[in-house]
Amino acid sequence: MSCFQVAVLASGSKGNATVMRCEAGMVLVDAGISCRRIVQGMQKLGLHPENLDGVFITHEHIDHVKGLETFTKKYPVPIYASAGTWRGIKQTLPRIDLQLCNRHIFAPQTELTLGGLQVRSFSVSHDAQEPAGYSFRCKGHTFSYVTDTGYVSDIVKRELDGAEVLVIETNHDPILLKNGSYPPVLQKRILGTRGHLANETAGRLLTTMKALPRQVFLAHLSQENNTPDLALSTVQGIVTQQCPNAMIQFYVTSQDEVVKNREWEDYHEQNIFE
């Protein structure tokens, strides 16, 4: 059993938001759906936004910040992002009042501590101003989150090693993308080093980790260039071939439904934080 409760409220090109809860605290990664959906998703889990210890924004694209303006008006929760991301947020959401936000600059390759929760930001490769992934550490256990990156750098590999629970991008299948309806310029962007991870790339990344995660969420699936079954079968196939003794619980995220790990099911029956 993991010490992390993870619930992906939404994941995909239309909006992204993930809640993580552990003994040391509770955070939201990205606010790319409406504030109402964030609140409703959390309430279904028995949670309340005002109890969040922080919101961590990966980058400024609208599918990661759509609900941020309304959220910051309603909840004085600390919001963390890189300096470049904050500049981008002002461009994406021109009406947001950064002076009224509980705003904090969190540079990649640095750490901060929220109570008993240690958080590390790390650089990823995406066509945004200063995008980041995050790792959250509680009592020697790690939950890591990385989406919207065109390739897996040595920095990313190093930061993900040791993650017990991982949210990893499986955006597309290259064959579906190349044979699909996207124009060449958009295909080139997605396939480029500042684009998105393919299913196979994510699978290969898992096999290179020093210790395989217990739980993996396959995230940010393209609705046109991927399918849940294809993402899962591709990643599982690579892991099974390269690491036949692997025991990973996979979860395929959804654009419209909350996808949570089994620790949420146990929550009402026992205190998983003891």
N, C-alpha and C positions, 0 to 999 in steps of 0.2 A: 504494500500500500504506500502511496506517495503522501508526503506531508503537505502537498499543494492541492487545493481545489482550483481547478481551471475551468472556466466556462467561456467559450467563444460565442459572444452574443450575435455576431455577424461577421462574415469574411467573404471577400470577393471584390470585384471591381466597382460595385455600387456602394460599398460601405464596410468598415472594419472596426470592431471593438471587442476587447477581451478582458474579462475579470479574472484576477488571481487573488486567492485568499489563503493565508497560512497563519500559523500561530503568531508570527511577528507583525502581521498587518494585512491590508487589502489594497490593491491597486487596480487601476484601469489602464490598459494599453490601447491607445488610439480612441478617438471619439468620432468615427466616420459615419455614424448613423445619427438620426435625430435624437435630441436630448430625450424626447418622450420614449423612444424605443430603448435607449440606454436605461432609463429609469424603470420601464416596464420589465425589461429583461432581468434587471437586478432584483426587482420586487418578487418576481417568480421564483428567485433563488433565496428569498427571505432576507435580502440585503437592501441597504439604503445608501444612496450616493453620498449623502453628507458624512458617512462613516469611512469613506475612502481616505487613505493616507496620501494618495497622490495619483495624478494622471500623467502618463508618459506618452508623448507624441513621437512617432517615428519619423514623420516628415509631413510636409504641408499640403500634399495633394488632397483634393476635396473628399475622396473616399476614406480619408483618415482624420479629417477635422470637421466634417459637415456639422456635427452637433456641438462643436466647441463653444461657439459664440453664446448660444442659449444656456449651455451648461455653466459657463463661467458667470453668467448673470444670476443664476439660481443657487449655485453652490460654491462657497469660498474654499474649495479644495486646491491645494498646490498643484500647479501644472508645470511639468518639466519637459524641456525640449532644448535642442542645440540653438545657438545664436542664429545660425543660418535658417533653421526651421522656423524660428520666431519671425524672421524677416519674411519668409515665404508665407507664413500664416497671415500676416497683414496684407499680403497681396491676394491671397486666396479668399480671405474674409475681410474685405476692406472696412466693414462696419464694426468689427470687433474693437473694443476699447482695451488696449494692452495695459493702460494705466490702472484699470480697475481689476484686471486679472490678478490672481495670486500667482504671478509669473516667476519662474525660475529658469535660469540658463544652465543647462547640463551638457557639458562638452563631451563628445566621444572620447573614449579611452580614459575616462575619469570615473570615480566612484562617489557615492554618497550613502549616508546611513539614515534610514527612517525608523526610529525606534530600534527594534531588533532585526530589521530588514536591511541587508546590504544590497545596493543596486549599482550595476555597472552599465555604462553606455559604451557602445562600440560602433565604429564606422561600417556602413554597408555601401554598395555601389548601385545607385539609382539616379535617375534624372531629376533630382531634387537638390535643394541648396546645401544641405548638410544632414543627410539621412542617417538614421541610427537603428541599431537593434539593442535589446536590453537583456540583461541577466539579473535575476533576483535570487539572493542567497539567504537561506534561513537555517541556522543550526547545522551548517555543513551540507545542506541540500540545495540544489540549484534548479530554477525554472528559467528557461531561455526562450526568447521570442525573436525570430528573424523572418521578415517577409520583404518583398519589394527590393530585391537585389539581383543584379544581372549575373553575378558570378560569386563563387565562394572563395573569398580571399583567405590568406593565412591568418589574418586578424580574426575573421569570423570562425574559422576552424578552431583557433585557440580559445576563443571565448565560449564556444559551445561545448567543448570537451568537459565532461563531468556533469552535464545537464541530466537531471532525473526525469524532468518533463520538458518537452520541446514543442514549440509551435514553429513549423517550418513551411516555407512557401513551396507549393507544387502548382504553379500557375498554369502550365500548358504542356501539351504534347506537340513537339515540333512538327510532326507530320500533319496533324490536324490543323495547326496554325498555317503551314505553308500551302495547304490545299483548301483553306477556308476563304471566307469573304473579306478578311482584312486586307486593305491596300498594302502594297509593298513597303511603303514608308513606315507604316505602323508595325508590320511584321519585323522589319529591320530594328525598330526601337525595342520591341519585346525580346528579340533574340540577342540583342547587343549586351555589352558588358554593363550597361546602366539600365537594363530592362528588368526581366523577371526570370525566376528559376523555373526550369523545366522539371517534369516528374523525375526523369532519369538522374538529373543532377542532384536533386534532393536525396534520392535513394543512394547514390554513390557517396554523398556526404555522410550519411548515417554509417556506412560500412567503414569509414576511415576514422570514426570517433574511437578514442581510447577505451571508453566504456559506453555501451549502447544505452540510450534512455529507456526508462520503463514504459513511458507513454509518449506518443508522438501524435500531434495534431497536424494533419495535412491542410494547408491554408491557402487562401487567396486564389482559389480555382477560377479559371476563366470559364464563363458560361458558354462560350462559343468554341473554345479551343481545348477543352478538356471535359472529362466527365468524372464523377466521383469514383465509379468502378475502375476506370482507366488509371486514375491517379493512384488508387489503392493497390491495384494489381501490379503496376509498374514498380512502385516503391517496395512493396512486399516481395516481389520476385527478385529484385536485386539484393535485398537484405537476406532472403532465404538462401540464395545462391552463394553469396560471399560469407555469410555468418549463419550457418545452418542451425546453430544452437541458440539463436537470438530469441528472446522472449519479450517482444514489444507489443503493447496494446496500441493499435492505431485507431484514430478518430478522424473522420473526414468532415471538415467544417462545411457550413452552409451559409448562403447569403441571406436566407430568410428564417432559419430556425436556430435556436440556441443549441449548441453542442457542448456537453459537459462531460468531464471524466467521472469515473465511478465513485470518487470520493464525495461527490455531492449526494449520491444515493445513501451513503453511509452516515451522512451528517446528522440526520434526525435520530439515528439509532445509537450512535456513540460519539464521544468526543475524539475526533481524529488528531487533535492537537495535544493530547496527553502523552 
